[in-house]
């Protein structure tokens, strides 16, 4: 077993040590055995996140014909893909999605829309959506609609937005190779505004775009410093027509090693393995928890299919883990705090 992995694993467990950039790079060297890294990542997960698995769901409320040119995205109008295209969904479909999320065991439903960010007049639609979700109850209201101003964030927070999803996608260094229509710092500013407003931050990445390990380490440290409490880890599902359609897929063990690396660096945050899980990990999906994951997405993604929620719930049960119940939040966490303050667990 690697001495440096064991040494850093003990430091994280015993003192909450924050890995430096150099230490992060050390434990993802090719010479480091993925199973050694996962052994310690699993211990770190159990200490800081326990055996509960948080499950969330999403619904694409406005899809396709996007003006941005993110290289991995089927919705970019610049690329010839088979992405569906529709304007804002009617409220009854949001209600149906919230009911489905609740039935699946998800604690939250994320409303996701394509585009650079919302127009001010669009906010009325999201406010109405959240009112519709209130009719279902016990599903946290999350919104992921791009780059936003502080005033837009404030209005959505006042209307009931508990968490905002806004992925950085990759490192600052590699970002220009992923998107040219907006910059990394524009995304960072949205996260800083969320932190100032006391809104929970859900921010992560998509891996397998051609980035290097240094990019994965740098991004993890940025997410830690920006106060992201939930880290979505997506792995490229190659879509015909996009610039990365012919990218080499990540090896399953490299995916698991990436999850373990993030558990070391982001030891007290929720790590969710989301998009691309099924197609990239195949029979190794259950190993994400041994690698340090503490969250999954139930159901379908934005333009690609997931697998039935019952299959994931059985996987969680077979691993003797527990699906986290929905929680009602009476208060939001202090700005930048990674964990919500629960009022009570469902049913208590």
LOVO-985895 format. One record per residue (C-alpha): x, y, z. Coordinates in pm, 1 decimal, decimal comma. Each point is the difference from the previous one (the first is absolute). Example, Ala and Ser with C-alpha at 12.3 -4.5 7.8 and 13.67 -1.06 7.14 Angstrom:
# LOVO-985895
+----------+----------+----------+
|     east |    north |       up |
+----------+----------+----------+
|   1230,0 |   -450,0 |    780,0 |
|    137,0 |    344,0 |    -66,0 |
+----------+----------+----------+
This chain:
# LOVO-985895
+----------+----------+----------+
|     east |    north |       up |
+----------+----------+----------+
|      0,0 |      0,0 |      0,0 |
|    131,5 |    343,3 |    -91,3 |
|    156,8 |    173,7 |    299,6 |
|   -106,9 |    347,8 |   -113,5 |
|   -361,9 |   -107,3 |    -52,2 |
|    -14,9 |   -158,6 |    344,8 |
|    170,9 |    299,2 |    161,5 |
|   -236,9 |    252,3 |   -157,9 |
|   -301,2 |   -222,8 |     60,9 |
|     78,2 |     -8,3 |    372,7 |
|     54,2 |    376,0 |     10,0 |
|   -337,7 |     67,0 |   -161,8 |
|   -171,4 |   -245,3 |    235,2 |
|    168,6 |    116,9 |    318,5 |
|     39,3 |    375,1 |    -52,2 |
|   -215,5 |    101,1 |   -297,0 |
|    316,6 |     84,1 |   -190,2 |
|    -55,8 |    206,0 |   -315,4 |
|    210,6 |   -148,1 |   -275,6 |
|    231,5 |    239,5 |   -180,2 |
|     23,1 |      5,4 |   -377,0 |
|    330,6 |   -186,9 |     18,6 |
|   -148,0 |   -270,4 |    223,2 |
|   -297,0 |    -39,9 |   -232,7 |
|    231,1 |    -46,7 |   -295,4 |
|    205,0 |   -251,1 |    197,0 |
|   -289,6 |   -236,4 |     68,6 |
|   -126,0 |    -10,9 |   -359,0 |
|    331,2 |    -97,5 |   -158,1 |
|    -17,8 |   -307,4 |   -226,6 |
|    210,1 |   -189,9 |    253,1 |
|   -272,1 |     36,1 |    265,4 |
|   -223,4 |   -305,1 |     15,7 |
|   -367,3 |     90,2 |    -48,7 |
|   -110,2 |   -255,4 |    259,9 |
|    235,2 |    147,4 |    262,4 |
|   -146,5 |    342,8 |    -65,8 |
|   -355,0 |   -133,8 |     19,7 |
|     71,2 |   -184,2 |    325,0 |
|     77,0 |    328,9 |    175,1 |
|   -266,5 |    196,5 |   -189,3 |
|   -260,3 |   -245,0 |    128,7 |
|    116,1 |     55,2 |    358,3 |
|    -14,9 |    376,9 |    -51,1 |
|   -352,0 |    -24,4 |   -143,7 |
|   -120,8 |   -206,6 |    291,8 |
|    141,8 |    243,1 |    256,6 |
|   -118,3 |    325,4 |   -154,6 |
|   -314,1 |    -99,8 |   -192,0 |
|   -106,5 |   -322,7 |    163,8 |
|   -192,6 |   -274,7 |   -177,7 |
|   -281,9 |    214,7 |   -133,3 |
|    -27,3 |     51,1 |   -375,2 |
|   -168,0 |    317,5 |   -120,0 |
|   -201,8 |    -36,5 |   -319,2 |
|   -122,8 |    287,7 |   -214,4 |
|   -185,9 |     34,6 |   -329,1 |
|     -7,5 |    261,0 |   -275,1 |
|   -238,3 |    119,8 |   -267,9 |
|     99,4 |    198,7 |   -308,0 |
|   -250,2 |    285,2 |     -1,7 |
|    138,8 |    162,0 |   -316,6 |
|    197,4 |   -217,4 |   -238,8 |
|    214,6 |     33,1 |   -311,4 |
|     91,8 |    281,5 |   -239,3 |
|    253,3 |    135,2 |    250,4 |
|    215,8 |    297,1 |    -98,4 |
|    303,1 |   -126,2 |    193,9 |
|    260,6 |   -230,3 |   -155,2 |
|    101,7 |   -236,2 |    282,4 |
|    179,9 |   -278,1 |   -184,3 |
|   -175,6 |   -287,6 |    177,6 |
|   -357,2 |    126,5 |    -21,4 |
|   -263,4 |   -143,1 |   -232,9 |
|   -214,3 |    311,6 |     49,0 |
|    239,7 |    246,9 |   -166,0 |
|   -162,8 |    135,2 |   -316,7 |
|    344,9 |     13,9 |   -162,0 |
|     17,0 |   -379,9 |    -16,1 |
|   -210,8 |   -244,0 |   -200,5 |
|   -141,3 |   -236,0 |    260,3 |
|   -334,6 |   -162,9 |     61,4 |
|    -72,4 |    205,3 |    311,1 |
|   -367,6 |     75,2 |     62,8 |
|    -97,2 |    366,1 |    -11,5 |
|   -279,2 |    153,8 |    205,1 |
|    -76,7 |    326,2 |    176,3 |
|   -105,4 |     20,4 |    365,8 |
|   -206,5 |   -295,1 |    117,2 |
|   -351,9 |     58,1 |    135,9 |
|    -26,9 |     -4,1 |    382,1 |
|   -190,8 |   -328,7 |      2,4 |
|    306,7 |   -176,4 |   -141,7 |
|    212,7 |    144,3 |    280,7 |
|   -252,9 |   -131,2 |    250,1 |
|     16,3 |   -344,0 |   -162,1 |
|    381,9 |      8,7 |     13,1 |
|     -8,2 |     94,1 |    369,3 |
|   -237,3 |   -288,9 |     73,7 |
|    226,0 |   -239,6 |   -189,6 |
|    306,7 |    127,9 |    185,0 |
|   -172,6 |    -44,4 |    335,6 |
|   -115,3 |   -351,4 |    -89,4 |
|    350,7 |    -99,0 |   -111,7 |
|    148,6 |     97,5 |    336,0 |
|    165,4 |    322,5 |   -114,7 |
|     31,4 |    274,4 |    258,2 |
|     12,8 |    273,9 |   -266,2 |
|   -113,4 |     88,9 |   -348,8 |
|    224,7 |    222,7 |   -208,8 |
|   -156,1 |    225,3 |   -262,9 |
|    252,9 |     23,5 |   -282,0 |
|     -4,6 |    227,9 |   -304,1 |
|    233,9 |     50,5 |   -292,3 |
|    160,9 |    332,9 |    -79,5 |
|    249,4 |    251,2 |    132,3 |
|   -236,6 |    102,2 |    279,6 |
|   -356,6 |    114,0 |     62,0 |
|   -160,6 |    324,6 |   -106,5 |
|   -160,1 |    192,9 |    284,3 |
|   -344,2 |    -68,6 |   -145,2 |
|     71,1 |   -374,2 |     11,5 |
|     14,3 |      9,3 |    379,1 |
|   -379,6 |     18,7 |     21,8 |
|    -11,3 |   -342,2 |   -164,5 |
|    238,5 |   -150,9 |    256,6 |
|   -192,8 |    154,7 |    286,9 |
|   -316,9 |   -164,4 |   -136,0 |
|    185,3 |   -330,6 |    -38,4 |
|    107,0 |      8,7 |    364,8 |
|   -355,3 |     75,0 |    112,1 |
|   -108,5 |   -306,5 |   -194,8 |
|    265,8 |   -208,1 |    175,3 |
|   -136,7 |    119,0 |    335,2 |
|   -321,4 |   -182,4 |    -84,1 |
|    193,4 |   -328,1 |     -4,3 |
|    206,1 |     70,8 |    311,5 |
|    310,6 |   -162,2 |    149,8 |
|    213,1 |     59,3 |   -309,1 |
|    269,1 |    267,5 |     28,1 |
|    -10,9 |    264,9 |   -271,3 |
|    325,7 |     17,5 |   -193,8 |
|     60,9 |    214,1 |   -308,2 |
|    273,1 |    -23,9 |   -264,8 |
|    -50,9 |    268,2 |   -264,7 |
|    343,0 |    138,1 |    -78,4 |
|    182,3 |    320,3 |     85,1 |
|   -205,1 |    228,8 |    225,1 |
|     25,9 |    341,5 |    158,9 |
|    -16,8 |     44,2 |    375,1 |
|   -343,2 |    161,9 |    -27,4 |
|   -133,7 |   -296,7 |   -199,0 |
|    137,2 |   -240,5 |    258,7 |
|   -159,6 |    204,9 |    278,4 |
|   -340,6 |    -10,9 |   -162,4 |
|     11,9 |   -375,4 |    -55,0 |
|    121,0 |    -56,8 |    355,4 |
|   -289,6 |    206,0 |    134,3 |
|   -236,5 |   -213,4 |   -210,4 |
|    128,6 |   -325,5 |    151,2 |
|    318,9 |   -103,0 |   -183,5 |
|    200,4 |   -200,2 |    254,8 |
|    295,2 |    -95,6 |   -220,6 |
|    139,2 |    118,1 |   -331,0 |
|    183,1 |   -229,2 |   -239,2 |
|    272,2 |    162,7 |   -205,7 |
|    285,2 |   -221,0 |   -117,2 |
|    345,3 |    139,8 |    -67,4 |
|     42,0 |   -301,0 |   -235,7 |
|    382,0 |    -10,5 |      0,4 |
|    306,5 |    188,8 |    118,8 |
|     73,2 |    364,0 |    -75,6 |
|    294,9 |   -113,0 |   -212,1 |
|   -201,8 |   -239,0 |   -216,2 |
|   -327,3 |    194,3 |    -18,6 |
|     82,6 |    191,2 |   -324,4 |
|     23,6 |   -337,5 |   -176,1 |
|   -351,6 |    -86,5 |    117,3 |
|   -190,5 |    324,6 |    -60,2 |
|     68,2 |    327,1 |   -184,0 |
|   -332,1 |    184,3 |     41,2 |
|     54,9 |     82,7 |    366,8 |
|    286,5 |    -21,9 |    247,1 |
|     91,9 |   -191,3 |    313,2 |
|     -7,3 |    314,0 |    212,0 |
|   -360,2 |     70,5 |    -97,5 |
|    -95,4 |   -333,7 |    150,6 |
|    213,6 |     65,6 |    307,1 |
|   -171,9 |    334,6 |     58,0 |
|   -339,3 |   -172,3 |      7,8 |
|    129,0 |   -239,2 |    267,4 |
|    135,8 |    290,9 |    203,5 |
|   -337,4 |    174,7 |    -23,8 |
|   -173,7 |   -317,3 |    119,4 |
|    237,5 |    -20,4 |    294,6 |
|    -66,1 |    362,5 |     94,9 |
|   -375,0 |    -63,6 |    -16,8 |
|     23,5 |   -310,9 |    220,0 |
|   -133,4 |   -231,7 |   -270,1 |
|    133,6 |   -355,9 |     -1,7 |
|    241,4 |    -58,3 |   -285,3 |
|     -7,4 |   -306,4 |   -223,2 |
|    297,0 |     19,3 |   -234,8 |
|    215,7 |   -258,7 |   -166,6 |
|    135,8 |   -113,7 |   -331,1 |
|     -9,1 |   -221,8 |   -301,6 |
|    304,3 |   -222,1 |    -35,7 |
|    142,2 |   -171,4 |   -305,7 |
|     22,1 |    308,6 |   -222,6 |
|    374,6 |    -35,7 |    -47,7 |
|     97,4 |    168,7 |    325,9 |
|    298,0 |   -121,4 |    202,2 |
|     29,4 |    -97,9 |    365,1 |
|    133,6 |    345,4 |     81,9 |
|   -329,7 |    144,4 |   -126,5 |
|   -198,6 |   -235,5 |    222,5 |
|    204,4 |     96,6 |    305,1 |
|    -19,1 |    374,0 |    -71,0 |
|   -375,8 |    -14,5 |    -48,5 |
|    -52,0 |   -192,3 |    324,8 |
|    194,6 |    262,5 |    193,6 |
|   -197,0 |    283,1 |   -165,1 |
|   -327,9 |   -169,6 |     93,7 |
|    118,9 |    -43,3 |    357,1 |
|     97,3 |    364,4 |     32,4 |
|   -321,4 |    126,3 |   -161,4 |
|   -214,1 |   -188,8 |    253,1 |
|   -172,8 |   -254,6 |   -223,9 |
|   -189,0 |   -238,3 |    227,1 |
|   -106,4 |   -253,2 |   -261,8 |
|    237,7 |    -98,7 |   -276,9 |
|   -158,9 |   -158,2 |   -311,1 |
|    253,9 |   -220,9 |   -174,7 |
|   -108,2 |    -64,4 |   -359,4 |
|    193,8 |   -215,7 |   -244,3 |
|    -19,3 |     66,1 |   -370,7 |
|   -279,5 |   -176,5 |   -182,1 |
|    121,3 |     52,8 |   -354,5 |
|   -272,7 |    152,2 |   -216,6 |
|     24,0 |    -21,9 |   -377,4 |
|     34,2 |    344,7 |   -152,4 |
|    187,8 |    159,8 |    290,4 |
|    374,3 |     81,9 |    -23,1 |
|     84,6 |   -266,7 |    258,6 |
|   -205,9 |   -276,8 |   -159,2 |
|    317,3 |   -193,5 |    -80,6 |
|    181,4 |     62,1 |    327,8 |
|    158,2 |   -306,3 |    157,6 |
|   -224,8 |   -122,3 |    283,9 |
|    144,7 |      2,2 |    349,4 |
|     90,6 |   -338,9 |    138,3 |
|   -237,5 |   -104,4 |    279,6 |
|    281,6 |    -17,6 |    254,1 |
|    112,3 |    351,7 |    -93,1 |
|   -355,9 |    117,4 |     62,7 |
|      1,5 |   -164,8 |    342,1 |
|    345,0 |    143,0 |     69,8 |
|   -134,3 |    347,9 |    -83,7 |
|   -287,8 |    -46,4 |    243,8 |
|    245,5 |   -113,2 |    269,1 |
|    226,8 |    298,1 |    -67,5 |
|   -296,4 |    232,8 |     48,1 |
|    -94,7 |   -173,4 |    326,8 |
|    350,2 |     68,1 |    131,8 |
|     -9,4 |    368,4 |   -100,7 |
|   -369,9 |     64,5 |     69,9 |
|    -21,8 |   -232,6 |    296,5 |
|   -304,2 |    155,7 |    169,0 |
|   -210,5 |     75,3 |   -308,3 |
|   -257,1 |   -209,3 |   -182,3 |
|    146,2 |   -157,5 |   -312,9 |
|   -255,8 |   -112,5 |   -254,4 |
|     77,9 |   -218,6 |   -300,3 |
|   -259,4 |    109,0 |   -253,4 |
|      4,7 |     23,8 |   -379,3 |
|    182,8 |   -270,8 |   -192,8 |
|      2,9 |   -241,1 |    294,2 |
|   -182,0 |   -278,4 |   -179,9 |
|    178,9 |     13,5 |   -334,2 |
|    351,6 |     46,7 |    140,9 |
|      3,9 |   -215,8 |    312,7 |
|   -230,8 |   -277,8 |   -114,7 |
|     26,7 |   -285,1 |    254,3 |
|    222,2 |    205,2 |    231,7 |
|   -269,1 |    252,9 |     91,6 |
|    -37,6 |   -119,7 |    357,5 |
|    370,0 |     66,6 |     61,6 |
|    -57,2 |    376,2 |     -6,8 |
|    -84,6 |    -17,0 |    370,4 |
|    318,2 |   -191,8 |     83,7 |
|    179,9 |    277,6 |   -191,8 |
|   -162,0 |    264,4 |    220,0 |
|   -324,8 |    104,2 |   -167,4 |
|   -292,3 |     92,2 |    224,7 |
|   -265,9 |    101,8 |   -253,1 |
|   -160,3 |   -114,6 |   -324,1 |
|   -252,7 |    129,8 |   -247,3 |
|   -323,2 |   -192,7 |    -38,1 |
|   -163,4 |    -30,8 |   -340,4 |
|     95,5 |    166,4 |   -326,2 |
|    246,5 |    277,8 |    -71,8 |
|    -54,2 |    298,7 |   -230,3 |
|     17,2 |   -159,3 |   -344,9 |
|    111,8 |   -354,2 |     86,0 |
|   -171,2 |   -280,0 |    191,6 |
|     95,7 |   -126,7 |    342,6 |
|   -119,9 |   -329,7 |    141,4 |
|   -312,7 |    -80,8 |    203,3 |
|      1,7 |    143,4 |    351,9 |
|    -94,2 |   -340,5 |    141,3 |
|    326,6 |   -145,7 |   -130,9 |
|    204,1 |    268,3 |    174,6 |
|   -197,9 |    -38,2 |    321,6 |
|     66,9 |   -374,4 |     -5,6 |
|    370,9 |     67,4 |    -55,6 |
|      7,7 |    230,7 |    303,5 |
|   -186,9 |   -256,3 |    210,0 |
|    227,7 |   -285,5 |   -107,8 |
|    302,0 |    203,8 |    112,8 |
|   -166,2 |     43,5 |    341,5 |
|     -7,6 |    374,9 |    -51,5 |
|   -306,1 |    213,9 |     68,7 |
|   -188,1 |    232,9 |   -229,2 |
|    -11,1 |    338,1 |    174,1 |
|   -357,3 |    115,0 |     71,9 |
|   -125,2 |    338,8 |   -117,3 |
|     59,0 |    277,6 |    250,7 |
|   -184,7 |    321,3 |     72,9 |
|    235,3 |    294,0 |     49,1 |
|   -108,6 |    265,9 |    246,6 |
|    320,2 |    196,4 |    -44,0 |
|    257,4 |     27,6 |   -274,4 |
|    362,3 |    -79,9 |     83,7 |
|    241,4 |    282,6 |     76,8 |
|    160,4 |    139,9 |   -315,1 |
|    244,9 |   -250,4 |   -142,5 |
|    -91,6 |   -276,0 |    247,7 |
|     -2,1 |   -331,9 |   -185,8 |
|   -283,6 |   -168,7 |    191,1 |
|   -364,4 |    105,5 |     36,8 |
|   -148,2 |     36,4 |    345,4 |
|   -286,0 |   -250,4 |     22,8 |
|   -317,6 |     81,4 |    185,6 |
|   -110,8 |   -362,6 |      8,7 |
|     17,5 |   -318,1 |   -200,9 |
|   -306,3 |   -100,8 |   -193,2 |
|   -243,1 |   -193,0 |    217,4 |
|    143,5 |    120,0 |    332,0 |
+----------+----------+----------+
